[in-house]
Amino acid sequence: MSLTVNEKIADGNVYILEMKGFIDTSTASVLEDELKKLFLERKTKVVIDLAGTEFVSSSGWGAIVGYLKKMQQGNGDIKLAAMVGKVEKVFKLMEFDSFIESYAAVDQAVQSFKA
């Protein structure tokens, strides 16, 4: 299984991580490294685009939740977008929707930072 991450910028201060593939035990460190890099660069408004993500394991969710609090402490946030299938099902089943905002589309997630 593999994971690729493409970083984009929107509206000058919102960073989009476009994920493609599987986020599991062997690839969660790729996501975590990207989140760490953004955090250390004080880029704390992050949208994770999961449209191309087929699976997120507990390791992947752990990386997201771990950096969620750090980003929030840095006056930012992590928001999820474009979840499909099993990824969205697990997200809701684990009740992550009670503390992580998610949106149907990346543009909606980006716009939510303006509210």
C-alpha positions as CSV (number, residue, x, y, z in Angstrom):
1,M,0.0,0.0,0.0
2,S,1.2,3.5,-0.7
3,L,0.3,7.1,0.1
4,T,1.2,10.3,-1.7
5,V,0.7,13.8,-0.4
6,N,0.4,16.9,-2.4
7,E,0.5,20.2,-0.6
8,K,-1.5,23.2,-2.0
9,I,-2.2,26.6,-0.6
10,A,-5.6,28.4,-0.8
11,D,-6.6,31.9,0.2
12,G,-3.0,32.7,1.3
13,N,-3.0,31.0,4.6
14,V,-5.0,27.7,4.3
15,Y,-2.9,24.7,3.4
16,I,-4.5,21.7,1.7
17,L,-3.0,18.2,2.0
18,E,-4.3,16.2,-0.9
19,M,-4.0,12.5,0.1
20,K,-4.0,9.6,-2.4
21,G,-3.9,6.0,-1.4
22,F,-4.0,4.2,2.0
23,I,-3.2,5.7,5.4
24,D,-2.2,2.7,7.5
25,T,0.5,1.7,9.9
26,S,3.1,1.7,7.2
27,T,2.1,5.1,5.7
28,A,0.7,7.1,8.6
29,S,4.2,8.6,9.2
30,V,4.0,10.3,5.8
31,L,0.9,12.1,6.9
32,E,2.4,12.8,10.3
33,D,5.6,14.2,8.8
34,E,3.6,16.6,6.6
35,L,1.5,17.8,9.5
36,K,4.6,18.3,11.6
37,K,6.3,20.3,8.8
38,L,3.3,22.6,8.5
39,F,3.1,23.0,12.3
40,L,6.8,23.9,12.6
41,E,6.4,26.4,9.8
42,R,3.4,27.9,11.7
43,K,1.0,26.9,9.0
44,T,-1.8,25.9,11.3
45,K,-4.9,26.2,9.1
46,V,-5.0,22.8,7.3
47,V,-7.6,21.0,5.2
48,I,-7.0,17.3,4.6
49,D,-8.5,16.3,1.3
50,L,-9.5,12.7,1.6
51,A,-11.2,12.3,-1.8
52,G,-8.4,10.0,-3.1
53,T,-8.0,8.1,0.2
54,E,-9.4,4.6,0.2
55,F,-8.6,3.6,3.8
56,V,-7.5,5.3,7.1
57,S,-6.3,3.0,9.9
58,S,-6.2,3.9,13.6
59,S,-2.6,5.0,13.0
60,G,-3.8,7.5,10.4
61,W,-6.6,8.8,12.7
62,G,-4.1,9.0,15.5
63,A,-1.8,11.3,13.4
64,I,-4.7,13.6,12.6
65,V,-6.1,13.8,16.1
66,G,-2.5,14.2,17.5
67,Y,-1.9,17.3,15.4
68,L,-5.5,18.6,15.7
69,K,-4.8,19.9,19.2
70,K,-1.4,21.3,18.3
71,M,-2.9,23.2,15.3
72,Q,-5.7,24.5,17.5
73,Q,-3.3,25.8,20.1
74,G,-1.5,27.6,17.3
75,N,-4.8,29.5,16.4
76,G,-5.5,27.0,13.6
77,D,-7.4,23.8,13.0
78,I,-7.5,20.7,10.9
79,K,-10.6,20.2,8.8
80,L,-11.4,17.1,6.7
81,A,-12.9,17.2,3.2
82,A,-14.3,14.9,0.6
83,M,-14.4,11.7,2.6
84,V,-15.9,8.8,0.7
85,G,-17.0,5.2,1.5
86,K,-15.3,3.4,4.3
87,V,-13.3,6.4,5.4
88,E,-16.4,8.4,6.1
89,K,-18.2,5.4,7.7
90,V,-15.3,4.8,10.2
91,F,-15.1,8.6,10.9
92,K,-18.7,8.7,12.0
93,L,-18.6,5.3,13.7
94,M,-15.7,6.4,15.9
95,E,-17.6,9.7,16.5
96,F,-14.7,11.8,15.4
97,D,-17.3,14.1,13.9
98,S,-17.9,15.3,17.5
99,F,-14.6,17.2,17.5
100,I,-13.3,17.3,13.9
101,E,-15.1,19.3,11.3
102,S,-15.7,17.7,8.0
103,Y,-17.0,19.0,4.7
104,A,-18.3,17.4,1.5
105,A,-15.9,19.5,-0.6
106,V,-12.5,21.1,-0.2
107,D,-13.7,24.5,-1.1
108,Q,-16.3,24.4,1.7
109,A,-13.6,23.4,4.2
110,V,-11.4,26.2,3.0
111,Q,-14.2,28.8,3.3
112,S,-15.0,27.6,6.8
113,F,-11.8,29.2,8.0
114,K,-13.2,32.6,7.1
115,A,-16.3,32.2,9.3
